[in-house]
Amino acid sequence: MTSKQKILIVDDDNNIAELISLYLTKECFDTTIVNDGESVLPIVEKDPPNLILLDLMLPGMDGYQVCREVRAKHEIPIIMLSAKGEVFDKVLGLELGADDYIEKPFDSKEMVARVKAVLRRYKSLQTAQPETPKETFVEKKVEYPDLIINLTNYSVTYMGNNVDMPPKELELLYCLAASPNRVYTREQLLDQVWGYEYIGDSRTVDVHIKRLREKIKDHDNWKITTVHSVGYKFEVKR
């Protein structure tokens, strides 16, 4: 019998936490509720959940700090919940390693769909690279002057230095760089990097592109280019 996936709900409003738990339990998830940030790490260390729903406004240790500390040691999916809808808050949450960001108040069906979508993405990442004999192993890597993007070991080297990137950010960069000068619409990038079942809007791509440009500056031989009213491309001088 397949064991149920475990969701850790972190919210100081117990009424909201109980409501989220009710929706997820109906979808056959096991849920655990905590009302403060300090309680998260001991649970993650002792009995890691499959996903964390994390409110930002918590007493003591806030959601940003919790996300930072969890992500430092674990690859557990994290969806942030917040009444804050500003782009800055979303960007900060994603930069710290969150996989999605849901504004309060939210629709229960959308929340459940996002949980399932993030879990599917993580499952596909875990199964996408099965062990293969050395003689058939093919490394997924693209190289340009002063830039190496390795999707096999999830590393980026820029100007001789390793650049720390969350998985989705690196996958977006690889997707663009693997097809130089090809123009991708935001919807195509959402499909290829986040998966066709992704519920979020195309601004997610813009946020990730902004973060990439902050870490990977334009080069004399290549750059990430915005194609007005269409999308983006990894432009390479021929």
N, C-alpha and C positions, 0 to 999 in steps of 0.2 A: 504493500500500500504506500503510495507517495505521501511523504510528510508535507504538511502545510508550510507555506512560506511565511516567515515571521516579519512583522512590521513593527518598528519601534516608533511610537508617537510621542513627540516631545512638545508639550504646550502647557503654559501656566494656567490657561483657562480650562479647567477640567470638564466643563460642559461641552466645549468644542471638541476636546480630546475624546470624550465618550461618544459624541456624535460621529466623529471620524471612525472610531473603533467599530461602531455599529454598522456603518456602511461597508467597511472592509471585511468584517466578520461574515456579513451576508455573502461576500464574494469568496468565502472559504480561506481567508487569511487568518493567521494567529496574530493577535496584537498585544503589545505591552505599552502601558502609558506611564510616563514620568512627567513631572511638572516643573523641573528645573534642569539647567545644563549640567550641573555637577554630577547628576545621576547617570548621565549617558555613557561616559567612558568605562566605568566599572561593568556595566551591562555588555558593552561592545567587547570588552576583553574576556568576559566570562562566557557569554552566550551570544555571539554576533548575530544580529538580525540580517535578513536579506535586503532590507531597505529601511531608511530612516526618514520620517516626515518631521521636519524640524522647524519650529516656530522661531522667528528672529528675536522677538521681544520677550526675553526670559529674565527672571530675577537672577542676580549674581552673574554667572557666566552666560553671556548672550549667545544667540544662535550662530553668529559669525565666528566666535571663538571656538564653539563646539565643533563647527564644521572644519575649522583649521586643524584642530587637534585630532579629530577622527581621521581626516584625510592624510595626516602626517604618517599614520601607521596602517591604515586600512583602505581597501578599495570598495567599501560598502556604498551602494547608491544612496544619494541624499537629495531629497526634494525639499526646498525651503518653502515655508508658508509665512506670509506676512501681509499686513494691511498696507505696508509701504509699497506703492506702485511706481515710484520714481525710477528712471533708467539707471541712475547712480546705484541705487540699492540692488537692482537686478545684476548689474555689472559686477559689483563687489561680491555678491553671492556666488556668481559663476566663476569669478577669478579665484575664489577660495576653494573651488572644487565641487560646488553643487552641480547636480545633473539637470535640475529643472527648478523653476520658481513659479509658485502659484500665489496669486493675489487673493486676499480675503476681502469680501466674502466670495466663496467659490461654489460652483455647482457640484453637487455630490457625484454625479455621473462623470463629469470631466475629471474630478480628482481621482476617482477610481481608474479611469482610462489612462491617466498620466502615470499612475503607479504601475499599472500593467505594462505600459509602453517602456518605461525605464527598466523594469525587470527583464523584459524581453531583450532589450539592447544589451544589458549586461550578460545575459545568458548567451547571446550570439557571439559576444566578444570572447567569452570563455571557451566556446566550442569552435571558434573560427580558426584556431591555430593548433590542430591536432599534431601529435608527434609523428614525424615522418622519418624514414631512413635518411642518413646524411647525404647519400648520393642523389636523392630526389628533392632535397631541401632547396627552396628558392627564397632568397631574402627579398622582402619588399622594401626597397630603398631607392630614393632618387637623389642625385647629387648635382649641384650647381656650384659655381665659384663661391667659396666661403659659406656654403650651406649644404648640409646633409640631413635628409629627413628619412628616418628609419622606422617604418611601421611595424617591423617584426619585433623589435625590442622597445618600441615607443620612446625613441630618443630623437632629439634635434640638436645638431651642432651648427652654431652660427659664429662666424669669425673665429673659429677655433675653440669656442666655449660651449659647453652644454647648456641648453636653454630648458628651464623647467616649464612643462606645459601639461594641462589637464588632457585626458584622452580625446575628448571631442575637438578641442582646439587643434591638437596634433593631426587628427584624422581629417579635419577640414583643410589644413595646410597641405597634407599629402595628396588629398583628392585634387586640389587645384594644381599643385606642382607636378603631379604624375601625368597631366595632360596640358603641357605648356601652350599658352596662347588660345586655348579653348575657352569660350565664354560659357559660364554656368549661370543659369537663373537662380534666384534664391530658392525657389521650389525644388529645382534639381539638386541643389546642395542639401536641402532638408531631407530629400528622399535618400540620397547616397550616404550621408553622414549620420543623420539621426534616424532614418528609417521611415518608410511610407506611413507607418501608423502614428507618427509623432503628432501630438495635438497642438503644440505651440505654433506661434505665427512666425513670419519670415524675419521679424526683428531679431530673433535669436541669431541668425546668420550675421546680421550687421554688428551685433555686440561682439561676437567671436572674431570677426574681421578686425574690428577696432583693437581688440586685445592683441591679435597677431601683429598688427602694424606697430604697436608699442614695443613689441619684443624683437621683431624682425624688420629692420629698416630697409628702405629702398636701396638696391644695389645698382652698380653701373651696368650689370648684365641682366638683371631681372628685378621684378617688383610685383606686388599685388595691386592690380588695377581695378578701379570701379568703372563699369560700363554703364553709363547713365540710362536709367529707366529699364535696365535689363538685369544686371547682376555683377559678377566678378570674374576675373581671369588672372592666371599667373603669367604675366607678360615676360617673355624672354627675347632679348635682342639676338637676331640671327646673324 
